[in-house]
Each structure stands twice: as C-alpha cells, then as structure tokens.
Amino acid sequence: MIDINKAVIAKMKKGEETFEILVDCDKALEFKEGKATLDDALATEDVFKNVKQGEHASENEMEKLFGTQDKRKIAEEIIKHGEIQLTAEYKAKVKEQKKKRIIDMIHRNAIDPKTNLPHPTKRIELALQEAKVHIDEFKKAKDQIQEIVKQISSILPLKFETREIQIRIPAEYASKSYGTLKRMGKLLKDEWQNDGSLLAMLEIPAGLQEELESELNSLTHGNVEVEILNRR
C-alpha cells in the first residue's frame, strides 16, 4: 500500500449514498485495466462516506448497498466502476502522450506540399507550440486532429495524401520483406513472379513512403524498385 499522504479519492454512488476510498492514482487506473494488484492501488482498506471529514461507512450501509461487508471487495468495485480523482501529474502525462500521438499522426499521414516529403516531428511540435494549440487529454487523438490541423495550417503547410505504390523485390529478399509491406500499408496486390521475385501494390499514407523505402532498402541492400502509381 502507498503513503496515505500521496493518495487521491476514488468514489462511487450507490443508491442515495456515496462511498469513498483512498488510492494511488496511477496504480488504481492500472488496476482498472488489469495491470496492477489491489494492494498496489490501495492506500488504506477503509471505506468512507466522506474521506475529508473522516466519516466511515457503516457495515449496515455496505451490506445493504454492496451485498457484502468485505472492504476489499467494495474497494475493488469502487475502483472498477467508480470515479478516480486524477492528479495534476497524471493529467500532464496523459496530455504529453496524446500530443506525441497527434504529432505522429500528422507526420505519418501528411506531407509538405512544396517538397512532397513528411514534416519532421520536431517541426510539427514547434508549430503546435507557436499556434498555442490546446490538446484535450480526455479526447481521442483522432477526434481532435482535424481542428488542430486547421490551427497550425498557416504556420505549417500540410497536405494529406494517400498513395498507391508498386514495389518490386528480388527473390532473395521477397519473403523477409513481405511482413514489412503488410505492416506499413494496405496490400492491394501481391504477385509472386516465376523467378521468385515479388511484385506488390501497396496503399499507404504519403508521409510513410520515406520510412517504407528506408526499411525496404535496408532489408534488400538497396535492391528494391518503388514507383508511385496514384495519388489522392
């Protein structure tokens, strides 16, 4: 169990009553996802009606509303189905993770229309800072990226483009390169030639082409042919 002075409140409403416990914010959220134990999450096994006033829940109330007086079972239900108070540190961590996800999505899916190459991630990060973009830590990255792109478009020209590319890989490298093709894009066609070489057509976000070519060049020692067939 953690230091009670570093704990936050997790609470749950049952009927007309509210029940509260003290938990470690990070560990309680991990427990909710099955990644930590209950002992990791709890600061104390006490169940309260009001933590701040030090008012404990009665055994009769717990039995009536939870069907048990087992405080550990009640704590487990509160963590899994109740509301966990989030610390400022946790919110900051989630926001940073969300920012990195948004930057990666822009880097992979958009290109600089002047060069037809993806913007470096650092340049995208600086554009977010310059535009004073607000990132909502509770909103999915994909649900806020459209608005964020609007905010930074005057600072960082962006073009979202999907490409269909044809790839020819010699026989000696074809099998070990196949997994890379499937992982990095949508495989539209794969034709194994009589000489054992692979002719494939792949649909990918434009921003990923450079990364794909780099990986294929590494796998084939530069013996790969890549041709753009279509842009949209």
C-alpha positions in Angstrom: 0.0 0.0 0.0 1.1 3.5 -0.7 1.7 6.5 1.5 -1.7 7.9 2.5 -0.5 11.4 2.2 0.0 10.9 -1.6 -3.3 9.2 -2.1 -6.3 10.5 -4.0 -10.0 9.8 -3.6 -11.9 7.2 -5.6 -15.7 7.3 -5.1 -18.9 5.7 -6.2 -22.5 6.5 -5.7 -24.8 3.6 -4.6 -28.4 4.4 -4.2 -28.5 7.7 -2.4 -25.2 7.2 -0.7 -21.6 7.9 -1.9 -18.7 5.7 -0.8 -15.1 6.8 -1.0 -11.7 5.1 -0.6 -8.1 6.4 -0.8 -5.9 5.1 -3.7 -2.8 5.7 -5.7 -4.0 7.5 -8.9 -1.7 5.7 -11.4 -1.9 2.2 -9.7 -5.7 2.4 -9.4 -6.0 3.2 -13.1 -3.7 0.3 -13.9 -5.7 -2.0 -11.6 -8.8 -1.0 -13.6 -7.0 -2.2 -16.7 -5.8 -5.4 -15.0 -2.2 -4.2 -14.9 -1.7 -3.9 -11.1 -2.9 -5.6 -7.9 -5.5 -4.2 -5.5 -2.8 -3.9 -2.8 -0.8 -1.7 -5.3 -3.7 0.6 -5.7 -5.0 1.0 -2.1 -3.7 3.5 0.4 -5.9 2.0 3.1 -8.7 -0.6 3.2 -11.0 1.8 5.0 -14.3 2.7 3.2 -15.7 6.2 3.9 -18.8 8.1 3.4 -16.7 11.2 3.4 -12.9 11.0 3.4 -12.3 14.7 4.2 -14.5 14.6 7.2 -13.1 11.2 8.3 -16.6 9.7 8.3 -16.5 5.9 7.7 -19.2 3.9 6.0 -21.2 1.7 8.3 -21.3 -2.1 8.0 -25.1 -1.9 7.6 -24.8 0.5 4.7 -22.1 -1.6 3.0 -24.1 -4.8 3.4 -27.3 -3.1 2.2 -25.9 -1.5 -0.9 -22.9 -3.7 -1.9 -24.3 -7.0 -0.6 -21.1 -7.5 1.5 -19.1 -6.0 4.3 -15.8 -7.1 2.8 -14.0 -3.8 2.4 -11.6 -5.2 -0.2 -14.4 -6.3 -2.5 -16.1 -3.0 -2.1 -12.8 -1.1 -2.8 -12.4 -3.2 -6.0 -15.9 -2.3 -7.2 -15.3 1.4 -6.4 -12.1 1.4 -8.4 -13.5 -0.5 -11.4 -16.9 1.2 -11.6 -16.5 4.5 -9.8 -14.7 7.8 -10.4 -11.0 8.1 -9.7 -9.6 11.6 -8.9 -6.8 12.4 -11.3 -3.6 14.1 -10.1 -2.1 17.1 -12.0 0.9 14.9 -12.7 -1.2 12.2 -14.3 -3.1 14.7 -16.4 0.2 16.1 -17.6 1.5 12.7 -18.5 -1.7 11.8 -20.5 -1.6 15.1 -22.3 2.1 14.6 -23.3 1.2 11.1 -24.6 -1.7 12.5 -26.5 0.5 15.2 -28.0 3.1 12.7 -29.2 0.3 10.6 -30.8 -1.1 13.6 -32.6 2.4 14.6 -33.9 3.0 11.1 -35.1 -0.4 11.0 -36.9 0.4 14.3 -38.7 4.0 13.1 -39.5 2.7 9.8 -41.0 -0.4 11.0 -42.8 0.6 14.4 -44.2 3.3 15.9 -46.3 4.8 19.3 -47.1 3.1 20.2 -50.4 6.3 22.0 -51.5 8.6 19.0 -51.1 6.1 16.1 -51.1 8.0 14.8 -48.0 6.7 14.5 -44.4 7.5 17.3 -42.0 10.0 16.3 -39.2 8.3 15.6 -35.9 10.2 18.4 -34.2 8.9 20.9 -36.8 5.3 19.7 -36.1 5.9 20.1 -32.4 7.1 23.6 -32.7 4.1 24.5 -34.9 1.8 23.3 -32.1 3.6 25.5 -29.6 3.6 28.5 -31.9 -0.1 28.2 -32.6 -0.7 27.7 -28.8 -2.8 24.5 -29.6 -4.8 23.1 -26.7 -4.7 19.3 -26.5 -7.6 17.7 -24.7 -6.1 14.8 -22.6 -9.6 13.2 -22.3 -10.4 13.3 -26.1 -9.2 10.7 -28.6 -6.3 12.0 -30.8 -8.3 11.2 -34.0 -11.3 13.2 -32.8 -9.3 16.4 -32.3 -6.7 16.2 -35.1 -8.8 17.9 -37.7 -9.2 21.1 -35.6 -5.5 21.0 -34.7 -4.5 20.8 -38.3 -6.7 23.9 -39.0 -4.9 25.8 -36.2 -1.4 25.1 -37.5 -2.0 25.2 -41.3 -1.0 28.8 -41.5 2.3 28.0 -39.8 3.0 24.6 -41.3 1.6 23.9 -44.8 0.1 20.4 -44.8 -1.3 18.1 -47.5 -3.0 14.9 -46.6 -2.4 12.4 -49.4 -2.8 8.6 -49.9 -0.6 6.9 -52.4 -0.7 3.6 -54.3 2.8 2.4 -54.9 4.2 -0.5 -56.9 7.1 -2.4 -55.3 9.3 -5.0 -56.9 11.5 -7.0 -54.7 14.1 -9.7 -55.9 13.5 -13.3 -54.9 16.3 -13.5 -52.3 14.7 -10.7 -50.3 10.9 -11.2 -51.1 9.9 -13.4 -48.2 11.5 -11.3 -45.4 10.2 -8.1 -46.9 6.6 -9.3 -47.1 5.8 -8.7 -43.4 7.1 -5.1 -43.7 4.7 -4.4 -46.6 1.7 -5.8 -44.7 2.6 -3.9 -41.6 3.1 -0.5 -43.2 0.2 -0.3 -45.5 -2.8 -1.9 -47.2 -1.6 -4.6 -49.5 -3.8 -4.3 -52.7 -1.9 -6.9 -54.7 0.9 -9.4 -54.3 2.1 -11.3 -57.3 4.9 -13.8 -57.0 6.8 -13.9 -60.3 8.2 -17.1 -61.9 11.7 -16.1 -60.8 10.6 -15.9 -57.2 10.5 -12.1 -57.0 7.5 -10.2 -55.6 5.5 -7.6 -57.4 3.2 -5.8 -54.9 0.9 -2.9 -54.9 0.5 -1.0 -51.6 -1.7 1.8 -50.3 -0.1 4.0 -47.7 -0.3 7.5 -46.2 2.1 9.7 -48.2 4.1 10.5 -45.0 5.0 6.8 -44.6 6.6 6.3 -48.1 10.0 7.6 -47.0 10.1 5.3 -43.9 8.9 2.4 -46.0 11.6 2.9 -48.6 14.2 3.2 -46.0 13.2 0.0 -44.3 13.0 -1.9 -47.6 16.4 -0.6 -48.8 17.8 -1.9 -45.5 16.3 -5.3 -45.9 17.2 -5.6 -49.6 20.6 -3.8 -49.5 19.1 -1.3 -52.0 17.7 -3.9 -54.4 14.1 -2.7 -54.5 12.1 -0.7 -57.0 9.4 1.6 -55.9 7.1 3.5 -58.2 4.1 5.8 -57.3 1.1 4.7 -59.4 -1.6 7.0 -58.0 -2.0 9.9 -55.6 -5.3 11.0 -54.0 
